Amino acid sequence: MNRDYIFTVRQITRYLKALLAQDATLQEVAVRGEISDFVRHSSGHVYFTLKDEFSQLRCVMFREEAASLTFAPESGAEVIARGTITIYEARGQYQLIVRELASAGIGDLYLAFERLRRKLAEEGLFDEGRKRPIPLYPRRIAVITSPVGAAVHDVLTTVRARWPAASVVVIPTPVSGPGAAPGIVRSLQNLDSLAGIDVALLVRGGGSLEELAGFNDEAVARAIAAAPVPIITGIGHETDFTIADFVADRRAPTPTGAAMAATPDRHALLHRVQSFRRGLADRLRRLVVRYQRELALLRARPVLCRPRLVFADHRQRLDDAVETARRALGERARSLGERLLRAQDRLEALRPQAVLARGYSLTRLPDGTIVRSVRQVRVGTLAEVVFAEGAAGVSVREVRPPGREDGA
């Protein structure tokens, strides 16, 4: 063929496909590897990738052959695939069309994943008790990912839509290939030097177990546990799980999910605030109506609506009390006056002058001693008889003993 001949893409692809078809070895080949990205299409065809530590090979098993499988293939399984190597023209991609598929045990990558998972679990790195709460209203968010690609775009778009008050710092980090693990560790350690970071997102798009190897690294797991702020992972698709997901403070199924887990929804928050405001306004209105009713009831009470009448009643009661007290005091004074008069009458009756005025007389000896008994005198004793009016000197001529006052 002329060296100056120019192929179309289709022509060169068909030429290469024909070359592969001429190689007898490639028409019946057996390949051992680990399954990843296993997908069973609705058509019944099965698509997956076979890989080892160094390379990967796309495979397809059509419905007729897939129906005869005696086991359930899944990602991480070690298998032996037999078939033909060819080129899929639409993508210009060489692939293995699998006619037979046999299980060869669990793949080395999956075994390494399980060993590390058990080791870190026994150390307590996956315990829920050590995981930190995610701040409700972050002001500054760090995003650890590749600066190009769908993951960073999805995160930035979601944060701007949900919580534009937060600023986002993208920390460029390799998330695939041999440099992924040390790059992720460096980025996690650099969080200490960034001021004001509230939460960090460790994200990347989906991939095979090999492509996600950087997130299944022990150093990465320990760097996440030692990070100064809470870490949210959003690695791969919803069904992908890595060691980093188990250690992180929260795991999201996708980069978009990680952005949603880190931020509140401003629209939902605004709706809650508006609902709270409406509820508060309704409650205040009800309180105002209630207090207005209570005020109306209070104002209707006589003591408040006609206070002068209430005072008039008390003033009248006071007048009645004063009049009652005055009458009582008058009665008491009259009673005491009458008692005083009676006492005065009795005193007057007992006054010696008054007794003498009734015809009695008082006899006393010269020394002034009042004679109360006949034994105080004898015949010839001089005495003075006092009358109501005047007195007379007398001499005792006769003494009669008691009991003979009548002269017997």
C-alpha positions as CSV (number, residue, x, y, z in Angstrom):
1,M,0.0,0.0,0.0
2,N,1.3,3.5,-0.9
3,R,2.9,5.1,2.2
4,D,1.3,8.4,1.2
5,Y,-2.2,6.9,1.5
6,I,-4.3,8.6,4.1
7,F,-6.7,6.4,6.1
8,T,-9.9,7.5,7.6
9,V,-10.4,6.6,11.3
10,R,-12.9,3.9,10.3
11,Q,-10.4,2.4,7.8
12,I,-7.5,2.3,10.1
13,T,-9.7,0.8,12.9
14,R,-11.0,-1.9,10.5
15,Y,-7.4,-2.6,9.3
16,L,-6.2,-3.2,12.9
17,K,-9.3,-5.3,13.6
18,A,-8.4,-7.5,10.6
19,L,-4.8,-7.8,11.7
20,L,-6.0,-9.1,15.1
21,A,-8.3,-11.5,13.4
22,Q,-5.4,-13.0,11.5
23,D,-3.6,-13.9,14.8
24,A,-4.6,-17.4,15.8
25,T,-3.5,-16.9,19.3
26,L,-5.9,-14.0,19.9
27,Q,-8.9,-16.0,18.5
28,E,-8.9,-18.4,21.4
29,V,-7.2,-16.8,24.4
30,A,-7.5,-17.3,28.1
31,V,-7.0,-14.3,30.4
32,R,-6.7,-14.3,34.2
33,G,-7.6,-11.1,36.1
34,E,-9.8,-9.3,38.6
35,I,-13.2,-8.1,37.7
36,S,-14.1,-4.4,38.2
37,D,-16.9,-2.2,36.9
38,F,-19.2,-5.2,36.4
39,V,-22.5,-4.2,34.7
40,R,-25.3,-6.4,33.6
41,H,-27.2,-4.5,30.9
42,S,-31.0,-4.7,30.4
43,S,-30.3,-6.5,27.1
44,G,-28.8,-9.4,29.1
45,H,-25.2,-8.6,27.9
46,V,-22.5,-8.3,30.5
47,Y,-19.8,-5.7,30.5
48,F,-16.7,-5.6,32.8
49,T,-13.0,-4.9,33.0
50,L,-10.3,-7.5,33.8
51,K,-7.3,-6.0,35.5
52,D,-4.1,-6.9,37.4
53,E,-1.6,-4.7,39.1
54,F,-0.4,-3.1,35.9
55,S,-3.0,-3.2,33.1
56,Q,-6.7,-3.6,32.3
57,L,-8.7,-5.1,29.6
58,R,-12.3,-4.3,28.6
59,C,-14.6,-7.4,28.2
60,V,-18.0,-8.1,26.9
61,M,-20.0,-11.3,27.3
62,F,-23.2,-11.5,25.2
63,R,-26.5,-12.6,26.5
64,E,-26.4,-16.2,25.1
65,E,-23.0,-17.0,26.9
66,A,-23.9,-15.0,30.0
67,A,-27.1,-17.1,30.5
68,S,-24.9,-20.2,30.9
69,L,-22.8,-18.8,33.8
70,T,-22.7,-21.1,36.8
71,F,-21.7,-18.4,39.4
72,A,-22.5,-14.7,40.0
73,P,-19.6,-12.6,38.8
74,E,-19.0,-9.4,40.8
75,S,-16.4,-6.7,41.2
76,G,-13.3,-7.9,43.0
77,A,-13.7,-11.5,41.9
78,E,-10.7,-13.3,40.3
79,V,-11.7,-15.0,37.1
80,I,-10.4,-16.7,34.0
81,A,-12.0,-15.5,30.8
82,R,-11.8,-17.4,27.5
83,G,-12.6,-15.7,24.2
84,T,-11.4,-13.7,21.3
85,I,-9.5,-10.4,21.2
86,T,-11.0,-7.9,18.8
87,I,-11.6,-4.2,18.3
88,Y,-14.9,-2.4,19.0
89,E,-14.9,-0.1,16.1
90,A,-17.3,2.6,17.5
91,R,-14.7,3.4,20.3
92,G,-11.5,2.2,18.6
93,Q,-11.0,0.1,21.8
94,Y,-9.7,-3.4,21.8
95,Q,-11.6,-5.9,24.0
96,L,-12.1,-9.5,24.8
97,I,-15.3,-11.1,23.6
98,V,-15.8,-13.6,26.4
99,R,-17.4,-17.0,25.6
100,E,-16.5,-18.8,28.9
101,L,-16.0,-17.3,32.3
102,A,-14.7,-19.3,35.4
103,S,-14.1,-18.2,38.9
104,A,-10.5,-18.2,40.0
105,G,-11.0,-17.0,43.6
106,I,-10.9,-13.5,45.1
107,G,-8.6,-10.9,43.5
108,D,-5.4,-9.7,45.1
109,L,-6.6,-6.0,45.2
110,Y,-9.8,-7.0,46.9
111,L,-7.9,-9.2,49.4
112,A,-5.6,-6.3,50.2
113,F,-8.7,-4.0,50.7
114,E,-10.2,-6.5,53.1
115,R,-7.0,-7.0,55.1
116,L,-6.6,-3.2,55.6
117,R,-10.3,-2.8,56.4
118,R,-10.2,-5.4,59.2
119,K,-6.9,-3.9,60.6
120,L,-8.2,-0.4,60.8
121,A,-11.6,-1.5,62.1
122,E,-9.8,-3.4,65.0
123,E,-7.9,-0.2,65.8
124,G,-11.2,1.7,66.1
125,L,-10.7,4.1,63.2
126,F,-14.2,3.3,61.9
127,D,-16.0,3.8,65.3
128,E,-18.9,6.2,65.2
129,G,-17.9,7.6,68.6
130,R,-14.6,9.1,67.2
131,K,-16.3,10.9,64.3
132,R,-16.8,14.6,64.5
133,P,-20.1,16.4,63.8
134,I,-20.4,18.4,60.6
135,P,-20.9,22.2,61.2
136,L,-24.5,23.3,60.4
137,Y,-23.5,26.6,58.8
138,P,-19.9,26.4,57.4
139,R,-18.2,29.6,56.4
140,R,-15.2,28.1,54.6
141,I,-15.1,24.7,52.8
142,A,-12.0,23.0,51.5
143,V,-12.4,20.7,48.5
144,I,-9.6,18.1,48.1
145,T,-9.8,16.9,44.5
146,S,-8.5,17.3,41.0
147,P,-8.9,20.9,39.9
148,V,-10.4,19.7,36.6
149,G,-13.2,17.3,35.9
150,A,-16.8,16.8,36.8
151,A,-16.2,16.3,40.6
152,V,-15.0,19.8,41.3
153,H,-17.6,21.3,39.0
154,D,-20.4,19.4,40.7
155,V,-19.2,20.4,44.2
156,L,-18.9,24.1,43.3
157,T,-22.2,24.2,41.6
158,T,-24.0,22.5,44.5
159,V,-22.4,24.8,47.2
160,R,-23.2,27.9,45.2
161,A,-26.8,26.8,44.8
162,R,-27.4,25.6,48.4
163,W,-25.2,27.9,50.6
164,P,-23.6,30.8,48.7
165,A,-22.5,32.4,52.0
166,A,-19.7,29.8,52.2
167,S,-16.4,30.4,50.5
168,V,-14.8,27.4,48.8
169,V,-11.0,26.6,48.7
170,V,-10.0,24.0,46.1
171,I,-6.9,22.2,47.0
172,P,-5.5,20.6,43.8
173,T,-4.8,17.0,44.5
174,P,-4.2,13.9,42.3
175,V,-7.0,11.5,42.8
176,S,-5.9,8.6,40.6
177,G,-2.6,7.0,39.6
178,P,0.5,6.2,41.7
179,G,0.7,9.7,43.1
180,A,-2.8,9.8,44.4
181,A,-2.2,8.5,47.9
182,P,0.8,10.7,48.8
183,G,-0.9,13.7,47.2
184,I,-4.1,13.2,49.3
185,V,-2.0,12.8,52.4
186,R,-0.2,16.1,51.7
187,S,-3.5,17.9,51.1
188,L,-5.0,16.6,54.3
189,Q,-2.0,17.7,56.2
190,N,-2.0,21.2,54.6
191,L,-5.5,21.9,56.1
192,D,-3.6,23.0,59.2
193,S,-2.1,25.9,57.3
194,L,-5.5,27.2,56.0
195,A,-7.3,29.6,58.4
196,G,-11.0,29.3,59.0
197,I,-11.7,26.0,57.3
198,D,-14.8,24.4,58.9
199,V,-15.1,21.2,56.9
200,A,-13.2,19.5,54.1
201,L,-14.6,17.4,51.2
202,L,-12.5,14.6,49.7
203,V,-14.1,13.8,46.3
204,R,-13.6,12.3,42.9
205,G,-15.7,10.6,40.2
206,G,-16.4,6.9,40.0
207,G,-13.8,4.3,39.0
208,S,-12.7,0.8,39.3
209,L,-11.1,-0.7,42.4
210,E,-7.7,0.0,40.8
211,E,-8.6,3.6,40.0
212,L,-9.7,4.1,43.5
213,A,-6.5,2.6,45.0
214,G,-5.4,6.0,46.4
215,F,-8.4,6.1,48.6
216,N,-7.7,2.5,49.9
217,D,-4.3,3.5,51.2
218,E,-3.4,3.1,54.9
219,A,-1.6,6.5,55.0
220,V,-4.6,8.2,53.6
221,A,-6.9,6.6,56.2
222,R,-4.7,7.8,59.0
223,A,-4.4,11.3,57.6
224,I,-8.2,11.5,57.5
225,A,-8.5,10.4,61.1
226,A,-5.8,13.0,62.1
227,A,-7.3,15.9,60.1
228,P,-8.0,19.1,62.0
229,V,-11.5,19.5,60.6
230,P,-14.3,17.0,59.8
231,I,-13.9,15.2,56.5
232,I,-16.7,14.3,54.2
233,T,-16.0,11.8,51.4
234,G,-17.8,11.7,48.0
235,I,-15.8,9.1,46.1
236,G,-17.1,7.4,43.0
237,H,-20.7,6.2,42.5
238,E,-23.3,5.3,45.1
239,T,-22.2,1.6,45.2
240,D,-18.5,2.4,45.6
241,F,-17.0,2.1,49.1
242,T,-13.3,2.8,50.0
243,I,-11.3,2.7,53.2
244,A,-11.4,6.5,53.2
245,D,-15.2,6.3,53.3
246,F,-15.1,4.2,56.4
247,V,-12.7,6.5,58.3
248,A,-14.3,9.8,57.2
249,D,-16.6,11.7,59.6
250,R,-19.4,11.3,57.0
251,R,-19.6,9.4,53.7
252,A,-21.6,10.7,50.8
253,P,-22.4,8.5,47.7
254,T,-21.1,11.1,45.2
255,P,-19.2,14.5,45.0
256,T,-22.6,16.2,44.7
257,G,-23.8,14.3,47.8
258,A,-20.7,15.4,49.7
259,A,-21.5,19.1,48.9
260,M,-25.0,18.6,50.0
261,A,-23.9,16.9,53.3
262,A,-21.6,19.9,54.0
263,T,-24.1,22.7,53.4
264,P,-27.6,23.5,54.5
265,D,-30.2,24.2,51.8
266,R,-30.8,27.9,51.9
267,H,-34.2,27.6,50.3
268,A,-35.3,25.0,52.9
269,L,-33.8,27.2,55.7
270,L,-35.5,30.3,54.3
271,H,-38.8,28.3,54.2
272,R,-38.3,27.2,57.8
273,V,-37.6,30.8,58.9
274,Q,-40.7,32.0,57.1
275,S,-42.8,29.3,58.6
276,F,-41.3,30.2,62.1
277,R,-42.1,33.8,61.5
278,R,-45.6,33.1,60.4
279,G,-46.1,30.8,63.4
280,L,-44.6,33.5,65.7
281,A,-46.9,36.1,64.2
282,D,-50.0,33.8,64.6
283,R,-49.0,33.2,68.2
284,L,-48.5,36.9,68.9
285,R,-51.9,37.6,67.4
286,R,-53.6,35.0,69.6
287,L,-51.8,36.4,72.6
288,V,-53.0,39.9,71.8
289,V,-56.6,38.8,71.3
290,R,-56.4,36.9,74.6
291,Y,-55.0,39.8,76.5
292,Q,-57.5,42.2,74.9
293,R,-60.3,40.0,76.2
294,E,-58.8,39.8,79.7
295,L,-58.3,43.6,79.6
296,A,-62.0,44.0,78.6
297,L,-63.1,41.8,81.5
298,L,-60.9,43.8,83.9
299,R,-62.2,47.1,82.6
300,A,-65.8,45.8,83.1
301,R,-65.2,45.3,86.8
302,P,-66.7,48.1,89.0
303,V,-63.5,48.7,90.8
304,L,-61.9,49.8,87.5
305,C,-64.8,51.2,85.5
306,R,-66.5,53.1,88.4
307,P,-63.9,53.5,91.1
308,R,-65.7,56.5,92.7
309,L,-68.8,54.2,93.5
310,V,-66.5,51.7,95.1
311,F,-64.9,54.5,97.3
312,A,-68.4,55.9,98.0
313,D,-69.5,52.6,99.4
314,H,-66.4,52.4,101.6
315,R,-66.9,56.0,102.7
316,Q,-70.5,55.2,103.7
317,R,-69.3,52.2,105.6
318,L,-66.8,54.3,107.4
319,D,-69.5,56.8,108.3
320,D,-71.7,54.0,109.7
321,A,-68.7,52.7,111.6
322,V,-68.0,56.1,113.1
323,E,-71.7,56.6,114.0
324,T,-71.8,53.1,115.6
325,A,-68.6,53.9,117.6
326,R,-70.0,57.3,118.6
327,R,-73.3,55.7,119.9
328,A,-71.3,53.0,121.7
329,L,-69.1,55.5,123.3
330,G,-72.1,57.6,124.4
331,E,-73.8,54.6,125.9
332,R,-70.6,53.7,127.6
333,A,-70.2,57.2,129.0
334,R,-73.7,57.3,130.3
335,S,-73.3,53.9,131.9
336,L,-70.1,55.0,133.6
337,G,-71.7,58.4,134.6
338,E,-74.6,56.5,136.3
339,R,-72.2,54.2,138.1
340,L,-70.2,57.2,139.2
341,L,-73.3,58.9,140.6
342,R,-74.3,55.8,142.5
343,A,-70.8,55.5,143.9
344,Q,-71.0,59.1,145.0
345,D,-74.3,58.5,146.7
346,R,-72.9,55.6,148.6
347,L,-69.8,57.7,149.6
348,E,-72.1,60.5,150.7
349,A,-74.1,58.2,152.8
350,L,-71.0,56.9,154.4
351,R,-69.6,60.3,155.2
352,P,-69.4,60.8,159.0
353,Q,-71.1,64.2,158.9
354,A,-74.0,62.7,156.9
355,V,-74.3,59.9,159.5
356,L,-74.4,62.4,162.3
357,A,-77.0,64.4,160.4
358,R,-79.3,61.4,160.6
359,G,-79.4,61.6,164.4
360,Y,-76.2,59.7,165.3
361,S,-73.5,61.1,167.5
362,L,-69.8,60.5,168.0
363,T,-68.2,60.1,171.5
364,R,-64.5,60.7,172.0
365,L,-62.2,60.9,174.9
366,P,-60.1,64.0,175.7
367,D,-57.2,62.5,173.9
368,G,-59.3,62.2,170.7
369,T,-59.8,58.4,170.9
370,I,-63.3,57.5,169.6
371,V,-65.3,55.5,172.0
372,R,-66.5,52.3,170.4
373,S,-67.1,50.2,173.5
374,V,-68.4,50.8,177.0
375,R,-65.2,49.2,178.2
376,Q,-63.3,52.3,177.3
377,V,-65.1,54.4,180.0
378,R,-66.1,54.3,183.6
379,V,-68.1,56.4,185.9
380,G,-66.7,59.9,186.0
381,T,-64.9,59.7,182.7
382,L,-65.0,62.9,180.8
383,A,-65.9,62.7,177.2
384,E,-67.0,64.8,174.2
385,V,-70.2,64.0,172.3
386,V,-70.1,65.3,168.8
387,F,-73.4,66.0,166.9
388,A,-74.2,67.0,163.4
389,E,-74.2,70.5,164.7
390,G,-71.9,71.2,167.5
391,A,-70.6,69.1,170.5
392,A,-71.1,68.8,174.3
393,G,-68.8,67.9,177.1
394,V,-70.2,65.1,179.3
395,S,-69.3,63.1,182.4
396,V,-70.1,59.4,182.6
397,R,-72.5,58.8,185.5
398,E,-73.4,55.2,184.8
399,V,-71.7,52.3,182.9
400,R,-73.9,49.5,181.6
401,P,-72.2,46.2,180.6
402,P,-73.0,44.8,177.1
403,G,-76.5,43.3,177.1
404,R,-77.9,45.9,179.5
405,E,-78.2,48.9,177.2
406,D,-82.0,49.0,177.9
407,G,-81.4,49.9,181.7
408,A,-82.5,46.6,183.0
